[in-house]
Amino acid sequence: MQKRISRMSGQLRGIQKMVEDQRDPVEILQQISAVKKAINGLTTEIILLYLSENVSPKKQKEVLQIVKRAIDL
């Protein structure tokens, strides 16, 4: 998780610099999209950890599918 967070921090700093440098908005939006995907990945990882610790193995698959659908909204 720490690697993901560090990567996202770097991406956000990169976006900040792109805005300061008045880069092409399409390029900035592409980077924002990448950060959103990274956040979704981190969210999923944290939820999986929580599920593995707090939901019975019988219900984990069903709950995970529901959570993944919610994240993808």
N, C-alpha and C positions, 0 to 999 in steps of 0.2 A: 504494500500500500504506500509505503514511503516513497518508492520510486515513482509511482503514479503521481503522487502529490507534487514531488519535485519537478517532474516533467510538466505538469499543468502550470506550476508557478513560472517556469521558464517560458511556456507558451504565452501566458498572460503578459509577462514582461515584453515578449516579442510583439504582441499586439499593441501594447502601449507605445512602443518605439515606432511601430508602423503608423499609428495615428499621429504621433508627433512629427514624423517625417512626411506626413500627408501622402501615404502610399495609396495605391488604387483601392477603392472601397471593396471591389470584388475579392482582392487578395486578403484584405482584412476580414471579410465575411467568411472566407474559407478557413482562416485560422480560428475564428470564433466557432465555426462548426466543429473543428477538430477538438477544441476545448470542451464543447458540449458532449461529444462522444467520449472523451476521456472522463468527464464527470459521471456520465452514465455507467462507464465501466467500473469506476471506483464505487459508485452506488451499488451496483450489482455485487461486487466483491464483498462489501460490508454486509449487505443483506444475506449473502450466502453464508458468511461467517456467523451471523446472528441465527440464521435458520439451523445451521449445523449444531449450534449450542442450545437452542431453545424449542425446536419443533421435533416431534417424534419422527423417526425415519419413515414411517408409513405415510405421513402427510407431507414430507418435505418436497417431493416431486410436484404434487398438486399446488402447494403454496408457492413454490418457485415459479411455476408457470404463470400463476396469477400476478406475482410481483413483476416478472419480466414483461408481461403485457402492460402493466401500469407504467413501468419505466419507459416503454416505447411510445407511450401516448404523446 
